[in-house]
Amino acid sequence: MKIGVFDSGIGGITVLHDAVKMLPNEDYIYYADTMNVPYGTKPKEEVKKYIFYAIDFIVSQGVKAIVVACNTATSVAIEELRNRYSIPIIGMEPAVKPAVEKNKNADKRILVTATELTLKQDKLQNLIAKLDNEHIVDLLSLQELVRFAENFDFSEESVLPYLKERLSNFDLSNYGTVVLGCTHFTFFKDMIQKLLPEDVDIIDGNMGTVNNLRRILEEMNLLNEGNGSIDFYNSGVRVEDQEKLRQYKDLLKQLD
């Protein structure tokens, strides 16, 4: 049985990459909802419809677990998904906890970046309220990075001016950690790092999610010996186009 990995678009490939590295003998289905990306600018109920359609499809493929490799989808629907399906549903969470633990006694602030919809949801707000006793967390939408990624535009000429503009209102010397709260943003980690002081860390929730996946599969005795195959689907249609498959595989290599 395969592992399903779901995202609004290509951002979840950053999680898929870490999963394949950690669990190379599993087989995977990667579902990108390319017809409806981005989720972060749409109303919550509309996004939920897209999510349920996608997860229904992935479940129909006979998978043994699903990683919702999308912070926005996790924030608006993860509890309902877990109530709806009997297989493990693993969600994403911005890495606020490790960021707070690292910076709470260091007199440094934390910048949590995410999509517009994720930033509005109670899930993130409650997480920050629970952990941020010293009120050192600031929030920033980097929504446009999703569009850059979906257009396969990873050029500094396009992206750096946008990042500079979005970060211009922050005194970055006051920060110890930047949290990437959207899987798309990981593609731009090196560019973001260029704009930060050398001592500022950038973290995401990808590896924590994959560690959680492995732990659950081990506990349920569901680890198996596959061959590391990946089937790609765009909004329920299997990707057969060789150019599109090459693009996806190049993204995986780019992350090595």
C-alpha positions in Angstrom: 0.0 0.0 0.0 1.2 3.5 -0.9 1.5 6.7 1.1 -0.5 9.6 -0.2 1.0 13.1 -0.1 -1.4 16.0 -0.8 -0.9 19.7 -1.4 -2.6 22.6 -3.2 0.2 22.5 -5.7 3.9 21.7 -5.8 4.8 22.9 -2.3 4.3 19.4 -0.8 7.1 18.1 -3.0 9.4 19.5 -0.4 7.8 17.2 2.1 7.7 14.3 -0.3 11.4 14.8 -0.8 12.1 14.4 2.9 9.7 11.4 3.1 11.5 9.6 0.3 14.9 10.3 2.0 13.6 8.9 5.3 11.4 6.1 4.0 13.1 5.2 0.6 11.4 1.8 0.4 7.8 3.1 0.5 5.8 3.9 -2.6 4.0 7.2 -2.9 1.1 9.0 -4.6 1.6 12.8 -4.9 -1.5 14.8 -5.5 -1.2 18.4 -6.5 -4.5 20.3 -6.8 -3.2 22.4 -9.7 -6.7 23.3 -10.9 -7.5 25.1 -7.7 -4.1 26.4 -6.4 -3.6 28.8 -4.6 -5.7 27.9 -1.5 -4.3 30.8 0.6 -6.3 33.5 -1.1 -9.7 31.7 -1.2 -12.6 31.5 1.3 -12.3 28.7 3.9 -15.4 26.8 2.9 -14.4 26.8 -0.8 -11.0 25.4 0.1 -12.6 22.7 2.3 -14.5 21.4 -0.8 -11.3 21.1 -2.7 -9.6 19.3 0.1 -12.3 16.8 0.7 -12.5 16.0 -3.0 -8.7 15.5 -3.2 -8.6 13.3 0.0 -11.5 11.2 -1.2 -9.7 10.5 -4.4 -6.4 9.6 -2.7 -8.2 7.3 -0.3 -9.9 5.6 -3.3 -6.4 4.6 -4.5 -6.0 2.3 -1.5 -3.3 4.3 0.4 -2.4 3.3 4.0 -1.7 6.9 5.2 -2.0 10.5 3.9 0.3 13.4 4.6 -1.5 16.7 4.2 1.6 18.5 3.1 -0.1 21.9 3.1 -0.2 24.2 6.1 -3.3 25.9 4.8 -5.2 22.7 4.2 -4.2 21.4 7.6 -5.3 24.6 9.3 -8.8 24.6 7.8 -9.7 20.9 7.7 -7.4 18.5 9.6 -9.8 17.6 12.4 -12.7 17.0 10.0 -10.4 14.8 7.8 -9.4 12.7 10.8 -13.0 12.2 11.8 -14.0 11.3 8.3 -11.3 8.6 7.5 -10.0 5.6 9.4 -6.5 5.7 8.0 -3.8 8.0 9.5 -4.0 11.6 8.4 -0.8 13.5 9.2 -0.9 17.3 9.0 1.5 20.1 8.8 2.2 22.7 11.6 4.4 25.7 11.4 7.5 25.1 13.5 6.5 27.6 16.2 7.4 25.4 19.1 11.1 24.8 18.3 11.4 28.5 17.3 10.0 29.6 20.7 12.1 27.2 22.6 15.3 28.4 20.9 14.6 32.2 21.2 12.6 32.7 24.4 15.7 33.3 26.5 17.8 34.8 23.7 16.2 38.3 23.5 15.3 37.6 19.9 12.0 37.7 18.0 10.5 35.1 15.7 8.9 35.8 12.3 6.3 33.2 11.2 5.6 33.4 7.5 2.6 31.7 5.9 -0.3 32.1 3.4 -3.0 34.6 4.0 -5.6 32.0 4.9 -3.3 30.1 7.3 -2.6 33.3 9.2 -6.3 33.9 9.7 -7.1 30.5 11.1 -7.7 29.7 14.8 -5.3 26.7 14.6 -2.2 28.9 14.1 -3.5 31.7 16.4 -4.2 29.1 19.2 -0.8 27.5 18.7 1.0 30.9 19.1 -1.2 31.8 22.1 -0.3 28.5 23.8 3.5 28.8 23.2 4.3 32.5 22.9 4.2 33.6 26.6 6.8 36.3 26.0 5.0 37.7 22.9 8.0 37.4 20.6 6.2 36.0 17.5 5.4 38.2 14.6 3.4 37.2 11.5 4.0 37.8 7.8 2.2 36.7 4.7 4.4 35.7 1.8 1.5 34.6 -0.3 3.1 35.6 -3.6 5.8 32.9 -3.2 3.1 30.3 -4.0 2.5 31.9 -7.4 6.2 32.1 -8.1 6.6 28.4 -7.3 3.5 27.3 -9.3 4.9 29.1 -12.3 8.3 27.4 -11.7 9.8 30.8 -11.4 12.7 30.4 -9.0 14.8 33.3 -10.4 16.3 35.8 -8.1 15.4 38.6 -10.5 11.7 37.9 -9.9 11.6 36.7 -6.3 14.2 38.8 -4.5 12.5 42.2 -5.1 9.3 40.8 -3.7 11.0 39.3 -0.6 12.9 42.6 0.0 9.6 44.6 -0.1 7.8 42.2 2.2 10.7 42.2 4.8 11.4 45.9 4.6 9.1 46.8 7.5 11.1 44.5 9.9 14.3 45.2 11.7 15.8 41.8 10.9 18.6 42.2 13.5 15.9 41.7 16.2 15.1 38.2 14.9 16.6 34.8 15.8 14.4 32.6 13.7 12.2 32.7 10.6 9.6 30.0 10.3 8.4 28.9 6.9 4.8 28.1 7.5 4.0 27.0 3.9 5.6 24.1 2.1 6.0 26.2 -1.1 8.2 28.6 0.8 10.9 26.0 1.3 11.9 26.3 -2.4 13.0 29.9 -1.6 14.8 29.2 1.6 18.3 30.1 0.1 16.9 33.4 -1.3 15.3 34.3 2.1 18.6 33.5 3.8 20.4 36.0 1.7 18.3 38.8 3.1 18.7 37.9 6.7 21.6 38.4 9.1 23.9 35.4 9.2 22.8 34.4 12.7 19.1 34.1 11.8 17.9 30.5 11.4 15.2 29.4 8.9 13.1 26.4 9.9 10.1 24.6 8.6 7.8 21.8 9.8 8.7 19.3 7.0 11.0 17.0 8.9 8.8 17.0 12.0 5.9 15.9 9.8 7.9 13.1 8.2 9.1 11.9 11.6 5.5 11.8 12.7 4.6 9.8 9.6 7.3 7.2 10.3 6.4 6.9 14.0 2.8 6.2 13.1 3.6 3.7 10.5 5.9 1.9 12.8 3.4 1.8 15.6 0.7 0.4 13.3 3.2 -2.1 11.7 2.6 -0.5 8.3 6.2 0.0 7.1 6.8 -2.1 4.0 9.3 -2.8 1.3 8.4 -0.9 -1.8 10.7 0.4 -4.5 10.4 4.2 -3.9 8.0 4.7 -6.8 6.1 8.0 -7.1 2.8 8.4 -9.0 1.9 12.1 -9.7 -1.6 13.3 -10.0 -2.8 16.8 -10.9 -6.3 17.4 -9.5 -7.2 13.7 -9.8 -5.7 13.1 -13.3 -2.6 11.0 -13.4 0.4 12.9 -14.9 1.6 11.1 -18.0 3.1 14.1 -19.8 6.8 13.5 -19.8 7.7 17.2 -19.6 5.5 17.7 -16.5 7.0 14.6 -14.9 10.5 15.9 -15.7 9.6 19.2 -13.9 8.5 17.3 -10.8 11.5 15.1 -10.7 13.8 18.1 -11.2 12.2 19.8 -8.2 13.0 16.7 -6.1 16.6 16.9 -7.3 16.8 20.6 -6.7 16.0 19.9 -3.0 18.9 17.5 -2.5 
